[in-house]
């Protein structure tokens, strides 16, 4: 196998060198209302980090300046001014940069730079005005990119203010909008004030670098939130399952095993080595098992069958793997070059 392939596989499988420790684990399993569903804060943080940093779900590049996504969210609450000035927003679309007149020679900008850039704000207003005048109007590719970037900045602004972190369940209505951290500032009910106090304790402990106090405050916050509306709040096992899925990344690991198995099977052709062929098939079958496990987790998390194109296409490829092994066996049986290639009886 080529060294470049081995290096790529290592980078995919190796854990990210993030700073977050177990003291942040309770925060991962806090439920948040976002995008029309309830999800763990871990999922929300990963999705937001990918959106801001421009990473793809499959690559696992979800860290922001080396910080785990959940730690990054906490850090934004602890040091909002720092993160307003960090160049973490990736703008890859050259047409957008040109249309908005963004500084050339780079593709990462800070929130403060974009939020105050006259050219970008003008382009965003033009896209929004077009939709206001005609709700059926279709935006061109550049306008869509401008609108999406504006939405990303709006999301970041809501995190700085706490308005985007809706982690406090409604006391009685499962369909109602949850309360955000910003709402807690005006809360009068003692249970909600306690949530605000614990949230402040988490931020203070993080600022001070006190891991023990951070772990204690995070654990207490998770418990208090779950106790507020036990009939509405997601079950602990459901949140834990999704966090496990996020960390384990079964589809990515399955893809790596498929690739390794495929390359090993290809290598077994010229070598005519049965053990190598069996090793390749073992890798493929292991990938198949991980793939099935990942699909099972996805169905349990979403409540419906998964329709991920990558997953389904890889599944189809896996189902065709046995034909490769069959073709190899057929070649061994019909080859006239060696008596050892006779079929066994």
C-alpha positions in Angstrom: 0.0 0.0 0.0 1.4 3.4 -0.9 2.7 5.6 2.0 0.4 8.4 1.0 -2.6 6.1 1.4 -1.4 5.0 4.9 -1.0 8.6 5.9 -4.5 9.5 4.7 -6.0 6.6 6.6 -4.1 7.6 9.8 -5.3 11.2 9.6 -8.9 10.0 9.2 -8.8 7.5 12.0 -6.6 9.3 14.5 -8.3 11.2 17.2 -8.2 15.0 17.0 -5.7 16.6 19.3 -8.3 18.7 21.2 -8.0 20.3 24.5 -11.3 19.3 26.0 -11.3 16.8 28.7 -13.9 14.7 30.5 -15.0 17.7 32.5 -17.0 18.9 29.5 -18.7 15.5 28.9 -21.9 16.4 30.9 -22.4 19.5 28.7 -22.4 17.3 25.5 -25.5 15.5 26.7 -27.5 18.7 27.4 -30.5 18.9 25.1 -30.9 21.9 22.9 -33.8 22.9 20.6 -32.5 23.7 17.1 -33.5 23.1 13.6 -37.0 21.8 14.4 -35.8 19.0 16.7 -34.2 18.3 20.1 -30.5 17.3 19.9 -27.5 17.0 22.2 -25.4 20.2 22.6 -22.6 18.0 21.2 -24.4 17.7 17.9 -25.3 21.4 17.8 -21.8 22.4 18.5 -20.4 20.1 15.8 -22.8 21.4 13.2 -22.1 25.0 14.1 -18.3 24.4 14.0 -18.6 22.8 10.5 -20.8 25.7 9.3 -18.4 28.4 10.6 -15.1 26.6 9.8 -16.2 25.1 6.4 -15.4 21.5 7.4 -17.3 18.5 5.9 -19.1 16.0 8.2 -17.1 13.0 6.8 -13.7 14.5 7.4 -14.2 15.1 11.1 -12.6 18.5 10.9 -14.9 20.1 13.5 -12.4 21.8 15.8 -12.1 25.6 15.8 -8.5 26.7 16.4 -7.8 23.4 18.1 -10.8 23.5 20.4 -13.4 20.8 20.6 -16.8 22.1 19.3 -18.4 22.0 22.8 -15.4 23.7 24.3 -15.5 26.3 21.6 -19.2 27.1 22.5 -18.2 27.6 26.1 -15.2 29.7 25.1 -17.5 31.9 23.1 -19.6 32.6 26.2 -16.5 33.1 28.3 -14.6 35.3 25.8 -17.0 36.8 23.2 -14.7 39.7 22.3 -11.8 37.3 21.5 -14.0 35.2 19.2 -15.5 38.2 17.4 -11.9 39.0 16.3 -10.6 35.5 15.4 -10.5 34.8 11.7 -12.5 31.5 11.8 -15.3 32.1 9.3 -14.3 30.4 6.1 -15.5 32.0 2.8 -14.5 29.6 0.0 -16.7 31.0 -2.8 -14.5 33.3 -4.9 -17.6 34.9 -6.5 -18.9 35.9 -3.1 -15.5 37.4 -2.1 -15.4 39.3 -5.4 -19.0 40.5 -5.3 -18.7 41.7 -1.7 -15.3 43.2 -2.2 -13.7 41.2 0.6 -10.0 41.4 1.1 -8.1 39.2 -1.3 -5.4 36.7 -0.6 -7.3 34.8 2.1 -10.5 32.8 2.7 -10.9 33.2 6.5 -12.3 36.2 8.1 -13.4 37.3 11.6 -17.0 37.9 12.6 -16.2 41.5 13.3 -14.6 42.0 9.9 -17.6 40.6 8.0 -20.3 42.1 10.2 -18.9 45.6 9.6 -17.8 45.2 6.0 -19.9 47.6 3.9 -19.6 45.6 0.6 -20.8 42.4 2.2 -23.6 44.1 4.1 -24.7 45.7 0.8 -24.7 42.4 -1.0 -26.6 40.7 1.8 -29.2 43.5 1.8 -29.6 43.2 -1.9 -30.2 39.4 -1.6 -32.8 39.9 1.2 -34.5 42.7 -0.7 -34.9 40.5 -3.7 -36.6 37.9 -1.6 -38.8 40.4 0.1 -40.0 41.9 -3.1 -40.7 38.4 -4.6 -40.8 35.4 -2.3 -40.8 33.1 -5.3 -37.6 34.7 -6.8 -34.6 32.4 -7.0 -31.3 33.6 -5.9 -28.3 33.1 -8.2 -25.3 31.1 -6.8 -23.5 34.1 -5.5 -26.6 35.6 -3.8 -27.3 32.2 -2.2 -23.7 32.2 -0.8 -24.1 35.7 0.5 -27.4 34.8 2.2 -25.9 31.7 3.8 -22.9 33.6 5.1 -25.2 36.2 6.5 -27.2 33.5 8.3 -23.9 32.0 9.7 -23.0 35.4 11.1 -26.5 35.7 12.6 -26.0 32.3 14.2 -22.7 33.5 15.7 -24.3 36.6 17.0 -27.0 34.6 18.7 -24.3 32.5 20.4 -22.5 35.6 21.7 -25.7 36.8 23.2 -27.0 33.4 24.3 -30.2 33.7 22.3 -29.2 30.8 20.1 -28.7 28.4 23.0 -32.2 27.2 23.7 -31.5 24.6 26.4 -34.3 25.4 28.9 -37.4 23.3 28.2 -40.9 24.6 28.2 -42.6 23.5 31.5 -45.7 22.0 29.9 -45.8 22.2 26.1 -43.7 19.8 24.1 -44.2 21.8 20.9 -43.4 25.2 22.4 -40.2 27.1 21.9 -37.6 26.5 24.5 -36.0 29.3 26.5 -32.5 30.5 25.7 -29.7 31.5 28.0 -30.5 35.1 27.2 -34.1 34.6 28.5 -32.7 33.5 31.9 -31.5 37.0 32.6 -35.1 38.2 33.1 -36.3 35.0 34.8 -38.0 35.3 38.2 -38.8 31.7 38.9 -36.3 30.1 41.4 -35.6 27.0 39.2 -34.8 29.2 36.2 -32.6 31.4 38.3 -30.8 28.3 39.5 -30.1 27.3 35.8 -28.7 30.8 35.2 -26.5 30.5 38.3 -25.1 27.1 37.2 -24.5 28.4 33.6 -22.5 31.3 35.0 -20.6 28.8 37.2 -19.7 26.7 34.2 -18.4 29.8 32.4 -16.5 31.1 35.4 -14.8 27.7 36.1 -13.8 27.5 32.4 -12.3 31.0 32.6 -10.4 30.1 35.7 -9.2 26.8 34.3 -10.7 25.0 37.3 -11.5 21.6 35.8 -12.9 20.1 39.0 -15.4 23.0 39.5 -16.2 22.9 35.8 -17.1 19.2 35.9 -19.2 19.7 39.0 -21.1 22.7 37.6 -21.6 21.0 34.2 -23.0 17.9 35.9 -25.3 19.9 38.1 -26.5 21.9 35.1 -27.3 18.8 33.1 -29.3 17.3 36.0 -31.2 20.5 36.7 -32.3 20.9 33.1 -33.5 17.3 32.9 -35.5 17.8 36.1 -37.3 20.9 35.0 -39.7 19.1 32.6 -39.0 15.4 32.8 -42.0 14.5 30.5 -40.6 16.9 27.7 -36.9 16.6 28.1 -35.3 13.8 26.0 -34.3 10.6 27.8 -30.6 10.4 29.0 -30.0 7.3 26.9 -31.2 9.0 23.7 -28.8 11.9 24.2 -26.0 9.5 25.1 -26.7 7.5 22.0 -26.3 10.5 19.7 -23.2 11.7 21.4 -21.7 8.2 21.0 -22.6 8.3 17.3 -20.9 11.7 16.9 -17.7 10.5 18.5 -17.5 7.0 17.1 -18.2 8.1 13.5 -19.1 4.5 12.3 -19.6 5.5 8.6 -16.2 7.0 8.4 -14.6 4.0 10.0 -16.6 1.7 7.7 -15.4 3.6 4.7 -11.7 3.2 5.8 -12.2 -0.6 6.3 -13.9 -0.9 2.8 -10.9 0.9 1.3 -8.4 -1.2 3.1 -10.3 -4.4 2.2 -10.6 -3.4 -1.4 -6.9 -2.6 -1.7 -5.9 -5.8 0.0 -8.1 -7.8 -2.3 -6.6 -6.1 -5.3 -3.1 -6.9 -4.0 -4.1 -10.6 -3.6 -4.6 -11.0 -7.4 -1.0 -10.9 -8.5 0.3 -12.5 -5.3 -2.1 -15.4 -5.6 -2.2 -15.6 -1.8 -5.3 -17.0 -0.1 -4.5 -15.5 3.3 -4.2 -12.1 1.9 -7.6 -12.5 0.2 -9.2 -13.6 3.4 -7.7 -10.6 5.2 -9.2 -8.3 2.6 -12.6 -10.0 3.0 -12.3 -9.7 6.8 -11.7 -6.0 6.5 -14.7 -5.6 4.1 -17.0 -7.6 6.5 -15.8 -5.6 9.4 -16.7 -2.4 7.5 -20.1 -4.0 6.6 -20.7 -4.6 10.3 -19.7 -1.0 11.3 -21.9 0.3 8.5 -24.9 -1.7 9.7 -24.2 -0.5 13.2 -24.1 3.1 12.0 -27.3 2.8 10.1 -29.0 1.3 13.2 -27.8 4.2 15.3 -29.1 6.7 12.7 -32.5 5.1 12.6 -32.7 5.1 16.4 -31.7 8.7 16.6 -33.9 10.1 13.8 -36.7 7.6 14.1 -36.8 6.9 10.4 -34.5 5.1 7.9 -31.4 7.0 6.8 -31.1 8.3 3.3 -27.5 9.5 3.4 -26.2 9.2 -0.2 -22.7 8.3 0.8 -23.9 5.6 3.2 -26.2 4.1 0.6 -23.6 4.1 -2.2 -21.0 2.6 0.1 -23.6 0.0 1.2 -24.1 -0.9 -2.5 -20.4 -1.1 -3.0 -20.1 -3.5 -0.1 -22.8 -5.8 -1.4 -20.8 -6.0 -4.6 -17.6 -7.0 -2.8 -18.3 -10.7 -2.7 -18.4 -10.7 -6.5 -14.8 -9.5 -6.5 -13.8 -12.4 -4.3 -15.8 -14.7 -6.6 -14.1 -13.4 -9.6 -10.8 -13.9 -8.0 -11.6 -17.5 -7.1 -12.8 -18.1 -10.7 -9.5 -16.8 -12.0 -7.6 -19.1 -9.7 -9.7 -22.1 -10.8 -9.3 -21.5 -14.5 -5.6 -20.5 -14.5 -3.5 -23.1 -16.3 -0.2 -21.9 -15.0 0.0 -23.8 -11.7 -1.4 -27.1 -10.4 -1.9 -25.4 -7.0 -4.8 -23.5 -8.5 -7.1 -26.5 -8.9 -10.4 -26.2 -7.1 -10.7 -28.1 -3.9 -13.2 -31.0 -3.8 
